[in-house]
């Protein structure tokens, strides 16, 4: 979902980093000799989450959200960083895994871990000595068939209270019926 041809033309090297690249990504980059795929957990906490002992206290889980990612920060050749993701997706898989693995811990503690993981990603971007661009979901709304809000999550107020986005739009991430009968899921996406 990135303008690959334009990026390949503009930059000497383009590195696409994600925790997992589908096989279709390899086909997409094939025409561009200066584009590479790199699989890396940018939260730098997935391995620690997976190796937590069953007896781990809540504090150990919350501490994982405090980890500071560092990979690429010391690479002086990086002059532009774009984070193009659903911010909420960074913590989704580890949070769901933690909820299943540690049912004895209140969900609120896992939610705090998730929020801190997202906050650390934003701080990570600010630590680059390069121009950065963030394209991320800032709000999620789930509606029933009558347009009544069933669920609302507002990351914009939490993470970007005083920032005016360069652009924004609503994305129907799950059109009516995709996640359930008569249910629609929309995300407001910001460019910062």
C-alpha positions in Angstrom: 0.0 0.0 0.0 2.9 2.3 -0.5 3.9 4.2 -3.7 6.8 1.7 -4.4 7.7 3.0 -7.9 8.0 6.6 -6.6 10.0 5.6 -3.5 12.4 3.4 -5.6 12.9 6.3 -8.0 13.5 8.9 -5.3 15.7 7.0 -2.8 19.0 5.1 -3.3 17.8 2.3 -1.1 14.3 1.4 0.1 13.9 -1.0 3.0 10.4 -2.3 3.7 10.3 -3.6 7.3 7.5 -5.7 8.7 7.1 -8.5 11.1 6.1 -10.7 8.2 6.0 -10.1 4.5 3.5 -12.1 2.4 4.8 -13.8 -0.7 3.1 -11.2 -2.9 5.4 -8.6 -1.5 8.4 -10.4 -3.0 6.7 -10.2 -6.4 5.9 -6.5 -6.0 9.5 -5.5 -5.3 11.1 -7.7 -8.1 11.2 -4.8 -10.6 13.1 -2.6 -8.2 16.8 -3.5 -7.6 17.1 -0.9 -4.8 14.1 -2.2 -2.7 14.5 -4.9 -0.1 12.2 -6.6 2.3 13.3 -7.1 5.9 11.3 -9.1 8.5 11.7 -7.5 11.9 9.5 -7.0 14.9 9.6 -3.2 15.2 8.2 -3.3 18.7 11.1 -5.5 19.7 9.1 -7.3 22.3 7.4 -10.2 20.6 10.1 -12.7 21.6 9.9 -11.5 25.2 6.1 -11.8 25.2 6.3 -15.4 23.9 8.8 -16.5 26.5 7.1 -15.1 29.5 6.6 -17.8 32.1 3.1 -18.8 33.1 3.7 -17.4 36.5 4.7 -13.9 35.2 3.3 -11.2 37.4 1.2 -8.3 35.9 4.2 -5.9 36.4 6.3 -8.1 34.0 3.7 -7.8 31.3 3.3 -4.1 31.7 7.1 -3.7 31.6 7.2 -5.2 28.2 5.2 -2.3 26.9 7.9 0.0 28.2 10.7 -1.5 26.0 12.4 1.0 23.7 12.9 -0.3 20.2 16.3 0.7 18.9 17.1 -1.0 15.6 18.0 1.3 12.8 18.4 4.4 15.1 22.1 4.4 14.7 22.1 4.0 10.9 23.2 7.4 9.6 22.3 6.5 6.0 18.6 6.6 6.9 17.2 9.9 5.8 13.4 9.2 5.7 11.2 6.9 7.7 7.5 6.2 7.0 5.4 4.3 9.4 2.5 3.1 7.4 0.4 0.8 9.5 -2.7 0.5 11.7 -1.2 1.7 14.9 -3.7 -0.5 16.7 -2.4 -3.5 15.0 1.1 -3.3 16.5 -0.3 -4.5 19.8 -3.2 -6.6 18.6 -1.5 -10.0 18.3 0.7 -9.8 21.4 -2.3 -8.5 23.5 -4.6 -11.2 22.3 -1.9 -13.8 23.0 -1.4 -12.3 26.5 -5.1 -12.4 27.3 -5.3 -16.1 26.3 -2.1 -17.0 28.1 -2.8 -15.1 31.3 -6.5 -15.2 32.0 -5.8 -14.7 35.6 -4.6 -11.1 35.0 -7.2 -8.3 34.5 -7.7 -7.2 30.9 -7.0 -3.6 31.9 -3.4 -4.5 32.6 -3.1 -6.0 29.1 -4.7 -3.0 27.6 -2.2 -0.8 29.4 0.6 -2.9 27.8 -1.1 -2.4 24.4 -1.3 1.4 24.8 2.3 1.6 25.9 3.5 -0.5 23.0 1.8 2.0 20.6 3.2 4.9 22.5 6.8 3.4 22.3 6.4 3.1 18.5 5.6 6.8 18.3 8.5 7.7 20.5 10.7 5.4 18.4 9.8 7.4 15.3 10.6 10.7 17.0 14.1 9.4 17.9 15.2 9.0 14.3 17.6 11.6 13.0 15.6 11.8 9.8 12.4 13.1 8.4 9.5 10.9 9.5 5.9 10.4 8.3 3.2 8.5 10.2 0.1 7.2 8.5 -1.9 5.4 11.1 -5.4 4.8 12.4 -6.4 7.3 15.0 -10.0 6.3 15.7 -12.1 3.2 15.4 -15.8 3.0 15.2 -18.0 -0.1 15.1 -21.6 0.5 14.0 -24.7 -1.6 13.8 -27.0 -1.7 10.8 -28.9 1.3 12.1 -25.7 3.4 12.4 -25.6 3.2 16.2 -22.1 3.1 17.7 -21.4 -0.2 19.4 -17.7 0.5 20.1 -15.5 3.6 19.8 -11.8 3.9 20.4 -10.1 7.3 20.0 -6.3 7.1 19.8 -6.1 10.6 18.4 -7.1 12.2 21.7 -4.7 9.9 23.5 -1.6 10.2 21.2 -2.1 13.3 19.0 -4.2 15.8 21.1 -2.5 18.9 19.8 -1.5 17.9 16.3 -3.2 18.9 13.1 -2.9 16.1 10.6 -1.6 16.9 7.1 -4.5 14.7 5.8 -7.2 12.4 7.2 -9.9 10.1 5.9 -12.3 7.4 7.0 -11.5 3.9 5.9 -14.3 1.3 5.9 -11.9 -1.4 7.1 -14.8 -4.0 7.4 -17.8 -3.1 5.3 -21.3 -4.0 6.5 -21.5 -7.7 7.1 -17.8 -8.6 7.0 -17.3 -8.9 10.7 -20.9 -9.8 11.6 -24.4 -9.4 10.3 -25.2 -5.7 9.9 -21.9 -4.6 11.5 -19.6 -2.1 10.0 -16.1 -1.2 11.2 -14.5 2.2 10.2 -11.1 3.7 11.0 -10.1 7.3 10.8 -6.6 7.5 9.3 -4.3 10.4 9.9 -1.2 11.5 8.1 1.3 13.2 10.4 
